[in-house]
């Protein structure tokens, strides 16, 4: 070994599989640490977000929790909705036209139920007697 164990791991360079890596491929990915961009991440940044998996809080989510709800996108059923379907209608808020109305405008008057004073009356109290048509006699 002309360099006399250059990495100081007590393995002579002529028989050392990683002659410039004292930890001898610490993550076991068959890439020596001296040339491994993610020397402690065996998957070498699996989500390709330029953050090595050993320090990436969302190691399989390239957007790193895009909606900021502390649920990584690879397991978040509503990855762009920070409230995760607040009304429980199985439509994520980022694409739900009535994100706080589980019935999604039940009467079809284009006013979401959570703000519709007559949520089951499409005419919204047409006779103006303060009684919604669905219960007006």
C-alpha positions in Angstrom: 0.0 0.0 0.0 1.9 3.0 -1.3 -0.3 5.5 0.5 0.0 3.6 3.8 -3.7 3.3 4.6 -4.8 6.7 3.4 -8.2 6.7 5.1 -6.8 5.4 8.5 -9.3 2.6 8.8 -6.5 0.0 9.5 -7.1 -1.7 6.2 -4.3 -1.4 3.7 -5.4 0.3 0.5 -4.4 -2.6 -1.7 -7.2 -4.7 -0.1 -9.5 -1.9 1.1 -12.8 -1.8 -1.0 -13.1 1.9 -0.1 -9.5 3.0 0.2 -10.4 6.7 0.8 -13.4 6.1 3.0 -12.6 5.4 6.7 -16.2 4.1 7.3 -16.0 1.7 4.3 -19.4 2.5 2.8 -21.3 3.2 6.0 -24.7 3.0 4.4 -24.0 -0.2 2.5 -25.1 1.0 -0.9 -21.9 -0.1 -2.6 -20.8 3.5 -3.1 -17.8 4.5 -1.0 -18.4 7.5 1.3 -15.7 9.7 -0.4 -17.7 9.7 -3.6 -21.3 9.0 -2.2 -23.4 12.2 -2.3 -25.6 10.7 0.4 -23.0 8.7 2.5 -25.5 7.7 5.2 -28.5 7.1 3.0 -28.5 3.6 1.3 -31.3 4.8 -1.1 -29.3 7.9 -2.2 -32.1 10.4 -2.0 -35.0 8.1 -3.2 -37.4 11.0 -3.9 -34.8 13.0 -5.8 -35.4 16.3 -3.8 -31.7 16.9 -3.2 -32.1 16.0 0.5 -30.5 12.7 1.6 -32.9 10.3 3.2 -31.0 10.2 6.5 -31.9 13.9 7.1 -35.1 14.2 4.9 -38.2 14.5 7.0 -40.2 13.2 4.0 -37.8 10.8 2.4 -40.3 9.5 -0.2 -42.0 12.9 -0.9 -40.1 15.1 -3.4 -42.3 18.1 -2.4 -41.6 17.6 1.3 -45.1 18.0 2.6 -46.3 20.6 0.1 -49.4 21.6 2.1 -47.5 21.9 5.4 -49.9 19.7 7.4 -47.0 17.6 8.8 -48.1 14.5 6.7 -45.7 13.6 3.9 -47.2 13.6 0.5 -46.5 10.0 -0.2 -48.9 9.0 2.6 -51.1 12.1 2.7 -54.5 11.4 1.1 -54.9 15.2 0.5 -51.4 16.2 -0.3 -52.3 19.8 -1.3 -55.0 20.4 1.3 -53.6 21.4 4.7 -57.0 20.7 6.3 -57.2 17.2 4.9 -60.8 17.3 3.7 -62.2 19.4 6.5 -65.8 18.6 5.7 -65.3 14.8 5.4 -66.9 14.4 2.0 -63.9 12.5 0.5 -63.0 15.5 -1.7 -59.8 17.2 -0.8 -60.2 20.9 -0.1 -57.9 22.0 -2.8 -60.3 20.6 -5.4 -63.6 20.7 -3.5 -65.9 23.5 -4.7 -67.6 23.5 -1.2 -64.7 22.6 1.0 -66.7 23.2 4.3 -70.0 21.6 3.1 -70.1 17.8 3.3 -73.1 17.7 1.0 -71.5 20.0 -1.7 -74.4 22.3 -2.3 -77.2 19.8 -1.8 -79.9 22.0 -3.3 -77.8 22.9 -6.4 -78.2 26.7 -6.1 -74.4 27.3 -6.3 -74.3 28.4 -2.7 -72.4 26.0 -0.4 -74.4 24.6 2.5 -72.1 26.0 5.1 -73.1 29.6 4.0 -76.5 28.9 2.4 -79.3 30.2 4.7 -81.7 27.7 2.9 -79.4 24.8 2.2 -82.2 22.5 1.0 -84.1 25.2 -1.0 -82.8 25.9 -4.4 -84.9 29.1 -4.7 -83.6 30.4 -1.3 -87.0 31.4 0.2 -88.5 32.6 -3.0 -91.6 34.1 -1.3 -89.4 36.0 1.2 -91.3 34.9 4.3 -88.1 34.0 6.1 -89.1 30.3 5.8 -87.1 28.2 3.4 -89.1 26.5 0.7 -88.2 23.0 1.7 -90.1 23.5 5.0 -92.6 26.2 3.9 -96.2 25.1 3.7 
